[in-house]
Structure formats: structure tokens, C-alpha cells
Amino acid sequence: MATTSAGTTRRGDRSPLLVALAVGVALPGLVLRLGGLHLSPPIDALLFGVAIIGAAFLLSWAAEAAQVDISAGLAIALLALVAVLPEYAVDFVFTIQGGNAYAQYGPTCLPPGSTEQSPCGLALANMTGANRILVGVGWALVVLLAAIRLRRGGADAGAPGGAGTSHQPGRPTTVTLLRTDSVPLVFLLLATVYSLTLPLRTSITLVDTVVLVGIFVLYSIRVAKAPAEDPDLIGPSAWVGRMEAPRRRTGYIGLFVVAAVIIVLCAEPFAESLVETGTELGISQFFLVQWLAPLASEAPELLVAGLYAWRLKTTDALATLVSSKVNQWSLLVGTLPIVFALSAGSLNGLPVDAMQREELLITAAQSLFAVALLVTLSINVVGALSLLVLFVGQFVLAATLPAPLQELELLILSGVYVGAAIVLFLRKRHDLVRLLRDGLRTPYAELVDAK
């Protein structure tokens, strides 16, 4: 008979095996790193990338288990922050390399006559790719998986579509957030509006750090006021969360430490192997860094969100991804100039070339459109498909169009995102006003009571 006693494992619970598996898949990468071994750049990149994925799962489980001991709002913010720590690690590696190159070669970050991709540009490539994957794939994934689940008869317990999801014949499936989710959405909107100015610059400076990190700090203070709730945990996070308090805290702190060690050891060789793979195979380094590296660091978060969506816990899934987007678009972008300044030994900002300005523009434009879709705290299948189709369309066009047309493509798609966002905000201006009021001023107790 299964037991539910604190600190015990239910019979048939595979959680310890999953934790061991996550550590196990990281071992080959750790052996390469600690042994100073090298196979070939593609294989090295694969092994280090898989190690980072394993560590990201450990981080996700630890952050979820920690929700037992902290407030609901702060728990979501912590989960979102921890889930993207692998992304921070990889991006910081590229930023440090860019800073070192800046100190040696100046603003171009390249020796005279070099035709290689600028290391400074690779730092921003990784960041913009991660942000666009999170929204274009992650946000859409939650809604579309819920819709598929419902069409296959997943609704039960008398709630049409489960918590946060509704489906009526002849109408698109809709995922609805809680009123408390106004808070991350508003701070994401603030960070997005400010980030629309970044493509107008030639560098991202410490002034941008003050603004963007300030937005994240204010966001963290705001969500910390949310009352504590019993989290709905599954898998290894539930296994750790059921333990008695001392063992539970030791458990998730231990997972944090193991994951952090793996990430610290594997992030740099992963980044270097990825660049070497591009050189060896004749694949664009920019392409690999912008799309392949973020897939490794974002994969666990997307898989966890997909699992929650399949269980029709769509509100939790989407709220976590929204919170992740907040910290990526505020704290991650805001800390890059600090890392760059320390590695470059200069207070000059991280250089932004013409290509990166276009990438920053379309990333900010996509973010604005995504917030506009959620201004009513709900998004349906049509909205989710628009996010996914525009993302995939941009990806396909970038891979197939000749270089002279790629700049035009990014500008046109950015215009589509911004234009659609403005139309949505104008049509739903009363919802926008309410969202701003709830996100910035309404007491948290009132937001919670309105759930």
C-alpha cells in the first residue's frame, strides 16, 4: 500500500530514479570537463549541452519544492529565475568572451580583417534567441497542449477544461490567468517598453542595467507580498516537498548545489564547443548560438510547462513562463553590461551592431505583442497560433532568405508585431487600464480574493 508519510517515498514512486537519471546524464560532460578531455566539437557540445539539461531539471525540481516554504508569488518568481539560470550561465560565458575581445581589439571585438562572428554579438544572439523561444514556443505550447488534451477528453471533475482552461463547442480553447498574474504582466510590459529603445543604441550600458534591474527588483518586492499557498507539486519536487522540514530544505538545497556545480563546470566548454562546431561544420556560429544553445537551457522549463498544460494546470504553467520572461527581459538583459564591463575592464557598454539592433527590435516587438494578447488575462488558441506561426515564419525565412533580404524580413515582422499590439491595446484599452492598476497598485490581498 502506498504511503503518504512525510519524509517517505510512495511505493512505485520513480522520483529518486528521475533525480539519479538527471545526474547521470550530466556525468559524461563532467568527466570531459574534469578530465580535460576532448572528443570532437559536435560531440563535446552535445555532451555538455545534455549535462546542462540535466542540471536544469534538478534546478526546476528544487525550485518547485522550495515553494512549500515561501509565499506563492515569490515562489513563482523564484521558480522562474532558477529555471533560467542555465541560460544566464551560457549567456555570461559569451559576454565574458566578448568583454575580453573588446579589451584586446576595441569596439569591433575582432582583430583587423577578421570575418568571424563578433564575440560581443554572440552574447546578444543567445539572449534574443532564448527570449523568442520562450514566448513563441513556450507560451503557445501551453495553450495548444491544453486544447489537444481537451479534444481527447481530458476535462474532468466537473470543471470544463480544468483550472484555468475553458472550452466550448464551436469556440477556441482559452487559457485564463489569475488576477494576481497582472503583476508579472505589467512588469513585463514596463521592461518591454523600455527595451524598445535598445535598438536605437550602439551599446547596452550600465544605465540600462539600473533601469532593467530596478524593474526586476520592484517586481520581486511586489510579488513577495503574495500570501503563502500549498503548491501542487508532482514528480521529484513532490517527493522532496513531502519530506519533513529539515530534510526537505536539505533536499532542495542539495539539488541546487549539485545543479549549480554542473552548470558552472559545463557552461563555458559548451559555449566554446558550440562555436567550434560552427567553424568545423561550416554552420553559422550565430545560428547555433541563437537557437541551439537556448534550446538546451530552456528545454526543461518548456517540458515542465508542457506537462502542467497536459494535466490542465494551465494557469500555473503559463504564469511560470510569464514570470520567466520577466526576469529574462529585465534581469538577464540588465546584468549583461555588468558582466561585460568587468571582463572588458571598461565602463563602456556592450556593443550593439546593426544585426543585433534588428534582433533586439524583433525580440522586443514580439514581447509587446505577447503582452497585448494577455491584456485581458486570457489567451485562446488563435492567439497562441499567432505567436507560434509568426515565430516559425521568422525562423524559416531567416534560414532561407538571402542575406540582403533578411534585414527587411526582420523589420517587416517587427512592424507586424508592434502594429498588432497597438491595435489590441487600443481595442482593449479598458482592460489595459485595469491591468496596470492591478499590477502596480491594487493590494495583493484584494487580487487574491478576486481569484
C-alpha positions in Angstrom: 0.0 0.0 0.0 1.3 3.4 -0.9 2.3 5.6 2.0 2.0 9.4 2.2 4.0 10.0 5.3 6.3 12.9 5.3 9.8 12.0 4.5 8.9 8.7 2.9 8.7 7.6 -0.7 5.5 6.2 -2.1 5.7 2.7 -3.4 6.2 2.9 -7.1 7.4 6.5 -7.0 10.1 6.9 -9.6 11.2 10.3 -8.3 14.5 9.1 -6.9 15.2 7.4 -10.2 14.5 10.5 -12.1 16.9 12.5 -9.9 19.5 9.9 -10.4 18.9 10.0 -14.2 19.3 13.8 -14.3 22.6 13.5 -12.5 23.6 10.5 -14.7 23.1 12.3 -18.0 25.4 15.1 -16.7 28.2 12.7 -15.8 29.8 12.3 -19.3 30.0 16.1 -19.6 31.5 16.4 -16.1 34.1 13.6 -16.9 35.1 15.5 -20.1 35.4 18.8 -18.1 37.2 17.5 -15.1 39.5 15.2 -17.1 40.4 17.9 -19.6 39.3 15.6 -22.4 38.1 16.5 -25.9 36.4 14.2 -28.4 35.2 16.4 -31.3 33.5 19.8 -31.1 30.0 18.5 -32.1 30.2 15.6 -29.6 31.6 17.8 -26.9 28.8 20.3 -27.5 26.2 17.5 -27.3 27.6 16.1 -24.0 28.0 19.5 -22.3 24.5 20.5 -23.6 22.9 17.4 -22.2 24.7 18.0 -18.9 23.2 21.4 -18.7 19.7 20.0 -19.5 20.1 17.5 -16.6 21.2 20.3 -14.3 18.2 22.4 -15.4 15.8 19.7 -14.4 17.5 19.5 -11.0 17.1 23.2 -10.6 13.4 23.1 -11.6 12.6 20.4 -9.1 14.5 22.2 -6.3 12.7 25.5 -7.0 9.3 23.8 -7.1 10.0 22.0 -3.8 11.1 25.3 -2.2 7.5 26.6 -2.8 6.5 24.8 0.3 8.4 27.2 2.4 7.8 30.6 0.7 4.9 32.8 -0.5 3.1 31.9 -3.7 4.1 34.9 -5.7 7.7 34.8 -4.6 7.7 31.0 -5.3 6.7 31.6 -8.9 9.3 34.3 -9.3 12.0 32.1 -7.7 11.0 29.2 -9.9 11.1 31.3 -13.0 14.5 32.8 -12.0 16.1 29.4 -11.1 14.7 27.7 -14.3 16.6 30.1 -16.5 19.9 30.0 -14.5 21.4 27.8 -17.2 20.5 30.5 -19.8 22.3 33.1 -17.6 25.4 30.9 -17.3 25.7 30.3 -21.0 25.0 34.0 -21.9 27.5 35.2 -19.3 30.2 33.0 -20.9 29.6 34.6 -24.3 29.5 38.1 -22.6 32.8 37.5 -20.8 34.4 36.3 -24.1 33.0 39.5 -25.7 34.5 41.6 -23.0 37.9 40.0 -23.3 37.8 40.6 -27.1 36.7 44.2 -26.5 39.7 44.8 -24.2 42.0 43.4 -26.8 40.6 44.7 -30.1 38.2 47.6 -29.3 34.5 48.1 -30.2 34.6 45.6 -33.1 35.7 42.8 -30.7 37.6 41.3 -33.6 41.2 41.6 -35.0 41.6 43.7 -38.1 40.4 41.9 -41.3 38.7 39.1 -39.4 35.5 37.7 -41.0 34.4 35.7 -37.9 31.3 36.4 -35.9 31.9 39.0 -33.2 32.0 37.5 -29.7 30.1 40.6 -28.5 27.3 39.8 -31.0 27.1 36.2 -29.8 26.2 37.3 -26.2 23.1 39.1 -27.6 22.3 36.4 -30.0 21.9 33.9 -27.2 19.7 36.2 -25.2 17.4 37.2 -28.0 17.0 33.6 -29.2 16.1 32.4 -25.7 13.5 35.2 -25.2 11.9 34.4 -28.6 11.8 30.7 -28.0 10.2 31.2 -24.5 7.3 33.2 -25.9 7.0 31.9 -29.5 7.1 28.2 -28.4 6.6 28.1 -24.7 3.5 30.4 -24.3 1.9 28.8 -27.4 2.7 25.3 -26.2 0.7 25.7 -23.0 -2.5 26.7 -24.8 -2.2 24.3 -27.7 -1.4 21.3 -25.5 -4.4 22.1 -23.3 -6.6 22.3 -26.4 -5.4 18.9 -27.6 -5.9 17.4 -24.2 -9.5 18.7 -24.0 -10.3 17.4 -27.5 -9.1 14.0 -26.4 -11.5 14.1 -23.4 -9.1 15.4 -20.8 -11.6 17.6 -18.9 -12.9 16.1 -15.7 -14.0 16.8 -12.1 -16.8 19.0 -13.3 -14.6 21.8 -14.4 -14.8 22.4 -18.1 -11.2 22.2 -19.1 -9.8 22.1 -15.6 -8.4 25.0 -13.6 -7.6 28.0 -15.9 -8.8 26.4 -19.1 -12.2 26.6 -20.8 -13.6 25.0 -23.9 -17.0 25.3 -25.5 -18.1 23.6 -28.8 -17.5 25.9 -31.7 -15.3 28.3 -29.8 -11.5 28.2 -29.4 -10.0 26.8 -26.2 -9.0 29.6 -23.8 -6.4 29.7 -21.0 -7.1 32.2 -18.3 -4.6 33.6 -15.7 -5.5 34.7 -12.2 -5.9 38.4 -11.3 -2.6 38.1 -9.3 -0.9 37.4 -12.7 -1.5 41.1 -13.6 1.7 41.8 -11.6 4.3 39.9 -13.8 2.4 41.0 -16.9 2.7 44.7 -16.0 6.3 44.5 -15.1 7.0 42.6 -18.3 5.2 45.4 -20.2 7.4 48.0 -18.4 10.6 46.1 -19.3 9.4 45.6 -22.9 8.5 49.3 -23.5 12.0 50.3 -22.2 13.6 47.6 -24.3 12.1 49.0 -27.5 14.6 51.8 -27.1 17.6 49.4 -27.1 17.6 49.0 -31.0 18.2 52.8 -31.2 21.5 52.5 -29.3 25.1 51.5 -30.3 25.6 49.8 -26.9 23.8 48.5 -23.9 25.2 50.4 -20.9 25.2 50.4 -17.2 22.4 53.0 -17.3 20.2 50.3 -18.9 21.4 48.0 -16.0 20.0 50.4 -13.5 16.6 50.7 -15.2 16.1 47.0 -16.1 17.5 45.5 -12.8 15.4 48.2 -11.0 12.3 46.9 -12.7 13.1 43.3 -11.6 13.8 44.4 -8.0 10.4 46.2 -7.9 8.7 43.2 -9.4 10.3 40.9 -6.7 9.2 43.2 -3.9 5.7 43.3 -5.3 5.3 39.5 -5.7 6.9 38.9 -2.2 3.7 40.3 -0.7 1.6 37.4 -2.1 0.3 35.1 0.7 1.6 31.6 1.1 -0.3 28.7 -0.6 0.0 25.0 -0.7 1.7 24.3 -4.0 0.5 21.5 -6.3 3.7 19.5 -6.8 4.4 16.5 -9.0 7.3 14.1 -9.6 10.6 14.7 -7.8 9.5 18.1 -6.5 6.6 16.4 -4.7 8.9 13.7 -3.4 11.2 16.4 -1.8 8.2 18.6 -0.8 6.6 15.7 1.3 9.7 15.4 3.5 9.9 16.8 7.0 11.1 20.4 7.0 14.8 19.8 7.8 15.1 17.0 5.2 13.1 18.9 2.7 15.3 22.0 2.9 18.4 19.9 2.8 17.0 18.1 -0.2 16.3 21.1 -2.4 19.4 23.0 -1.3 21.4 19.9 -2.2 19.7 19.8 -5.6 20.5 23.5 -6.1 24.2 22.9 -5.2 24.6 19.9 -7.5 23.0 21.6 -10.4 25.0 24.8 -9.9 28.3 22.9 -9.9 27.3 21.1 -13.1 26.3 24.4 -14.8 29.4 26.3 -13.7 31.7 23.5 -14.9 29.9 22.8 -18.3 28.6 26.3 -19.4 32.0 27.5 -20.7 33.1 24.4 -22.6 29.5 24.1 -24.0 29.7 27.6 -25.4 33.2 27.1 -26.8 32.3 23.7 -28.3 29.3 25.2 -30.0 31.3 27.9 -31.7 34.0 25.4 -32.7 31.2 23.2 -34.1 30.0 26.0 -36.3 33.5 26.5 -37.6 34.2 22.9 -38.2 30.9 22.1 -39.9 30.5 25.3 -41.8 27.3 26.2 -39.9 26.7 29.8 -38.9 28.0 30.3 -35.3 25.4 33.0 -34.9 22.6 30.5 -35.8 23.9 27.8 -33.4 24.3 30.3 -30.5 21.0 32.0 -31.1 18.9 28.8 -31.4 20.7 25.7 -30.4 22.2 26.9 -27.1 18.9 28.3 -25.8 17.1 25.0 -26.6 19.5 23.3 -24.2 18.9 25.7 -21.4 15.2 26.3 -22.0 14.2 22.6 -22.7 13.5 21.6 -19.1 11.3 24.6 -18.4 9.3 24.1 -21.6 8.9 20.4 -20.8 7.7 21.1 -17.3 5.3 23.7 -18.6 4.1 21.3 -21.2 3.5 18.6 -18.5 1.4 21.0 -16.4 -0.6 22.0 -19.5 -1.3 18.4 -20.3 -2.6 18.0 -16.8 -4.7 21.1 -17.5 -2.8 23.1 -14.8 -2.6 25.7 -17.5 -2.7 28.7 -15.2 0.4 27.5 -13.3 2.2 26.6 -16.5 1.6 29.9 -18.2 2.1 32.0 -15.1 5.6 30.5 -14.6 6.5 31.1 -18.2 5.3 34.7 -18.0 7.4 35.2 -14.9 10.4 33.6 -16.6 10.0 36.1 -19.4 10.0 39.0 -16.9 13.4 38.0 -15.4 14.9 37.2 -18.8 13.8 40.5 -20.3 14.8 42.6 -17.2 17.4 40.9 -15.0 19.3 39.0 -17.7 19.5 41.9 -20.2 20.3 44.2 -17.3 23.2 42.2 -16.0 24.9 41.7 -19.3 26.5 45.2 -19.2 27.9 44.5 -15.7 29.5 41.2 -16.8 30.8 42.9 -19.9 32.3 45.8 -18.0 34.1 43.5 -15.5 35.6 41.3 -18.3 36.5 44.3 -20.5 37.9 46.4 -17.7 35.9 49.3 -19.1 32.7 51.2 -18.3 31.8 51.2 -21.9 28.6 49.4 -22.8 28.2 46.1 -24.6 28.5 47.0 -28.4 25.3 46.5 -30.5 25.9 46.3 -34.2 23.4 46.6 -37.0 22.4 43.0 -37.0 21.9 42.9 -33.2 19.8 46.0 -33.3 17.4 44.2 -35.6 17.4 41.1 -33.4 16.7 43.3 -30.3 13.9 45.1 -32.2 12.0 41.9 -33.2 12.5 40.4 -29.7 11.0 43.5 -28.0 8.3 43.7 -30.6 7.3 40.0 -30.1 7.2 40.7 -26.3 4.9 43.6 -26.8 2.5 41.6 -28.9 2.5 38.7 -26.4 1.6 41.1 -23.5 -1.2 42.6 -25.7 -2.6 39.1 -26.3 -2.8 38.6 -22.5 -4.1 42.1 -21.6 -7.4 40.5 -20.6 -5.6 37.8 -18.6 -6.6 35.2 -21.1 -5.4 33.8 -24.4 -7.1 31.4 -26.8 -5.9 29.0 -29.4 -6.0 31.7 -32.1 -3.6 33.9 -30.1 -1.3 31.0 -29.3 -1.2 30.0 -33.0 -0.4 33.6 -34.0 2.6 33.5 -31.6 3.8 30.2 -32.9 3.2 30.9 -36.6 5.0 34.3 -36.5 7.9 32.7 -34.6 8.2 29.7 -37.0 7.8 32.0 -40.0 10.6 34.3 -38.9 12.8 31.3 -38.2 12.1 29.7 -41.7 12.6 33.0 -43.5 15.8 33.7 -41.7 17.1 30.3 -42.8 16.0 30.5 -46.4 16.2 34.2 -47.5 19.4 35.6 -49.0 21.3 37.8 -46.6 20.3 41.2 -48.2 16.6 40.4 -47.6 16.9 39.1 -44.0 17.2 42.6 -42.6 14.0 43.6 -44.4 12.3 40.5 -43.2 13.1 41.3 -39.5 11.9 44.9 -39.9 8.6 43.8 -41.6 7.9 41.2 -38.9 8.7 43.7 -36.2 6.3 46.1 -37.7 3.6 43.4 -37.8 4.2 42.6 -34.1 4.1 46.2 -33.0 1.1 47.1 -35.2 -0.9 44.2 -34.0 0.0 45.0 -30.4 -1.1 48.7 -30.8 -4.4 47.5 -32.3 -5.1 45.1 -29.4 -4.2 47.7 -26.8 -6.5 50.3 -28.3 -9.4 47.8 -28.7 -8.9 46.6 -25.1 -7.8 49.9 -23.5 -10.1 49.5 -20.6 -8.6 46.1 -19.8 -5.2 47.7 -20.2 -6.0 50.3 -17.6 -7.3 47.7 -15.2 -4.2 45.5 -15.8 -1.9 48.5 -15.0 -3.9 49.3 -11.9 -3.9 45.8 -10.6 -0.3 45.2 -11.4 1.0 48.3 -9.7 -1.4 49.5 -7.1 -4.2 47.1 -6.1 -3.3 45.4 -2.7 -2.3 41.8 -3.1 -5.0 40.6 -0.7 -7.6 42.1 -3.0 -6.1 40.4 -6.0 -6.1 37.1 -4.2 -9.7 37.4 -3.0 -10.7 38.1 -6.6 -9.4 34.7 -7.9 
